[in-house]
């Protein structure tokens, strides 16, 4: 009998015993193609020799040193490497142990920034419906996924939620993509005016929405208008790139493709590529200087932040992503994956939309392509596809509630960047087996 508290008490998952490139092997010898990188984590696959060597070397020197007393060489190297490639005036890196911690740190950093400036009336965040920012209470409050929030609502801070950007679902007839983007972006201005700009800390959003909607990119011009509004009213733009960043969409930072830079950006998942638990919140020099010229102390912290072994792994990963050309490979292989998905499922009667960027792709499942009507939620189509794919030897990331937290199903794909052309074919074939088994 296991004493592990699992994610679901009714499940009995197989025992993973070995990683081999883009595959995971269980204790019975079955091989699973990791078509979602776990949850968009394993960007370099499961057996990268360089990252493993960096971890071993660091452990031989020193595995852990508490940041209340020391910094470490790998933490300094990784921070330098990240800032060298970061957009805009991002200048400082606050390390965490994962994505939810990174978002929680960003929210608290943003609040204290205004306190340090003497603007303590600012206490309100604005986010978007159908977003996901993590499972700690602050991050959960910022997120707009009603299913995840429901039972914890009494514990959550008050966060406003405006419309998401989901062109396939919400662009109106006769409206261009740019017009649609401006319309929904301007909801931010309306909400700031309702709350009073002097009361608003910032706006948080995923550049490409991941788990909740399934690799939904913004429309052209949307984020440029969001940046303008934030600047006009003096609020912070916080971008959550925990899932879509670190090369996943074909650039190291996802926001690069929209021609903007945030005041704070959160990263995780692909930062450690699954080899160590690590995340980070990067902020601008302006934000950091407010702390320097104020109290000097960020009233926050966790035991394992800046962990030497974790940052050594992260440094090796980011070096491979940048100098090793893996971000470029993600963009190139992502186009091939997109083409293969469209060839296989572009005319499927129950696949309404195929979307995404780089190695971050989503398929939206519908009951009727013409009307875009979703499947009956009671059919639990996403759960059935997940199970069928797993049986076929494919790990993918189907979810429900795509439209409003209850209706809609999608499949999220985020395979390792090292995937070959033949393995893209294998992924699509196995996904086709699952889709045919459930949808016909």
Secondary structure as UniProt FT lines:
FT   TURN            9..10
FT   STRAND          16..20
FT   TURN            21..22
FT   STRAND          23..26
FT   TURN            27..28
FT   STRAND          31..34
FT   TURN            35..36
FT   HELIX           37..40
FT   TURN            43..44
FT   HELIX           49..61
FT   TURN            67..69
FT   HELIX           73..85
FT   TURN            88..89
FT   STRAND          90..96
FT   HELIX           99..116
FT   TURN            117..118
FT   TURN            120..121
FT   STRAND          124..128
FT   TURN            129..130
FT   HELIX           137..142
FT   HELIX           146..149
FT   HELIX           150..155
FT   STRAND          159..162
FT   HELIX           167..170
FT   TURN            173..174
FT   HELIX           177..195
FT   HELIX           197..199
FT   STRAND          200..205
FT   STRAND          208..209
FT   TURN            211..213
FT   STRAND          216..217
FT   TURN            220..221
FT   HELIX           222..233
FT   STRAND          236..240
FT   TURN            242..249
FT   HELIX           254..258
FT   STRAND          264..267
FT   HELIX           269..271
FT   TURN            272..274
FT   STRAND          279..284
FT   HELIX           285..292
FT   TURN            293..295
FT   TURN            303..306
FT   HELIX           308..322
FT   TURN            323..324
FT   HELIX           326..345
FT   TURN            346..347
FT   TURN            349..350
FT   STRAND          351..357
FT   TURN            358..359
FT   STRAND          360..365
FT   TURN            369..372
FT   HELIX           377..379
FT   HELIX           381..391
FT   TURN            392..393
FT   STRAND          394..395
FT   STRAND          397..400
FT   TURN            402..404
FT   STRAND          409..413
FT   TURN            417..418
FT   HELIX           421..439
//
